[in-house]
Amino acid sequence: MAIKKFAVACYDDEEVLFPALKKVRHSGYKLHDIYTPFAVHGLDEAMGLKGTDLHIAGFIFGLCGTSTALGFISWILTSDWPLNFGGKPHFALPAWIPITFELTVLFSAVGMVLTWCYLNQVMPGVKKHVFHPRQSDDYFVMAVELNDQTSEHEVVDFLKTTGAKETSVQIAEDSWWYGRFDKEEEYQKL
Amino acid sequence: MHIKYESFVREPLVNGDKNYHQVTEDIIGPIERKPGRMWYVGFFFSVALLCFGIFSVTWAVYWGLGTWGVNRTIGWGWDITNFVWWVGIGHAGTLISAILLLFRQGWRTGVNRAAEAMTIFAVMCAGQFPIFHMGRVWDGFFVLPYPNTRGPLWPNFNSPLLWDVFAISTYFTVSLLFWYSGLIPDFATVRDRAKTKFRKLAYGVASFGWTGSAKNWQRHEALALVLAGLATPLVLSVHTIVSFDFATSVIPGWHTTIFPPYFVAGAIFSGFAMVNTLLVITRKILHLEDYITIGHLEAMNKVIVLTGSIVGVAYLTELFIAWYSGAYGEQQEFKWRIMGPYWWSYWAMMTCNVVSPQLFWVKRLRRNIPFTFIMSIVVNIGMWFERFVIIVTSLYRDWLPSSWAYYSPTWPEVGFYLGTFGLFFTCYFLFAKYFPVIAVAEIKFVLKTSGENYKRGMEKLEAQSEEDFVYEVQTHHEPDHAHA
């Protein structure tokens, strides 16, 4: 969490964005992030991002659900309060499958969504800097991090040559904070 | 990079000349405008129905379930009929969003949001019936396995009725999560466009601070895929378990192994019909004809004719097995269904569910909007009668002829049912006003492959020779991200 300076380039087409991204990565500037209005397939790989392991979390949560259901029901019906249903076995596994299945799905889904929220750092009341209001509409917004060594004019000029429709330099918090979207934060010039 | 090539022969999913911004305008626009007069009329009518429902339920809770028409022979009447009916309707949304996602059906993008919303509201309505059927509703929490001072005495985990508690509540939770995780990016779109302070604040909270970062989208896709994988068996399990409520009993007409697939098919059948009912109106009022096209309605009508036929086969199989089993009780049971005092409900079911959907084999009728609308209502009437037939006409003549009875509902039961319509439509009207009724981000995702104006360019490509096409692809697209 830090306040940083960014050069921002907005593209209006993903087919312009991909070559531009390649140029930026070759140039050695530090790519902060790319904001898109929808999931652009292949963008994560083009950016050099690793795949996500979210599904592994889902699997582990699912296992928790399975073992919770089986453990709890078998403990109740065989040891805590065994009931005799017409002499049938107390350990009636087939009858427990529906609830075991439901709890597996429930734990997996709830756990995975919570993990997703945590990893993405999204929650009601969380605020993040929006580089361009059209990044959720029709702009593909690339933010390049600036530091003492990079000249902002140079970077902006470079971004313009990559086909950006709009460019700007912004000072912003690079992470999230608790805030409201109807209030704008003021940052001191770096 | 949209190298995926789709022929013009395949109908466009988005009609008209659209770009990304136009998609946002068309779908988010209605949220920002004042609703029309029809919306207010519909909304207040729904709220009035809901209030009447609350009154009817309060009446039944205050005076006891003796105010209902159910009796000792027919212990399940309109309440459980309505429960099964609403749960069935609640199957379409998650089927569309989960199963069709796994099958990579592009047309789901236009209808999944509204269908999922409908699912959630339908399950909410369904849940009311078993809860208030408990009678002493204030003891409703007894169904939960919690350490209590009665032993602790636990609920019976071997009982299908308890499985139902778990199935319905899991289904509701997972559907809600699936729906809402898809809504988050679209709420961010509403937030970023918002002009008013309140809208910025409200949609800022609702969007969880989503910005559309590449990494977030990557996880979003992974989440949607795994949730779809989880929801697919879930959606099939829910109505399977509802059918176990009947199938594990020893009542003739209930005790059959055909019930799970038969119930699931019926659920999809009625769910798609309800989606059609809602979308035919929604697309008209919100001017979304370009996104919910006749092709979308036709696709759903195809599902209706398929599942309607499955249901029809199931009805005939039941009759055949009743005769073939040689079991006297079973045979009498089905004879009375067809010719007994409740003959009208059986024939209403047969006409609405088996005969009428067969008209959808005709392409002109599948693509006819007024006909689709009428059929969607006919199907749901038929499916209501199916549940009535299964429940009431299996119970009213039981093993002991001295306890044979007849049942008709009283006003609190009818009021309860009407009240759930009030609840359903109140929620749906609020949804249509304040939520993006179509998944904006998903439409944008398919726009360049399936949008009408983008497809026009494909005609030129189709005229090309294969060599030219391959050459063009190789020179114009960067190979390292061409796999998209």
Interface residues (C-beta under 8 A of the other chain):
Chain A: D12 E14 E15 F18 P19 K22 D33 I34 Y35 T36 P37 F38 A39 V40 H41 G42 L43 D44 E45 A46 M47 L49 G51 T52 L54 H55 G58 G62 F72 I73 I76 L77 D80 W81 L83 F85 A92 A95 W96 P98 I99 F101 E102 L103 V105 L106 S108 A109 V110 M112 V113 W116 C117 L119 N120 Q121 V122 M123 P124 G125 V126 K127 K128 H129 V130 P133 R134 Q135 S136 D137 D138 W176 R180 F181 D182
Chain B: M1 H2 N19 Y20 H21 T24 P145 G151 P152 L153 W154 N156 F157 N158 P160 L162 W163 F166 A167 T170 T173 V174 L177 F178 S181 I184 P185 A188 T189 R191 D192 R193 A194 K197 F198 K200 L201 Y203 G204 V205 A206 S207 F208 G209 W210 T211 G212 S213 A214 K215 N216 W217 Q218 R219 H220 E221 A222 L223 L225 V226 L227 L230 A231 P233 L234 S237 I241 F244 V440 A441 E442 K444 F445 E478 D480 H481 A482 H483 A484
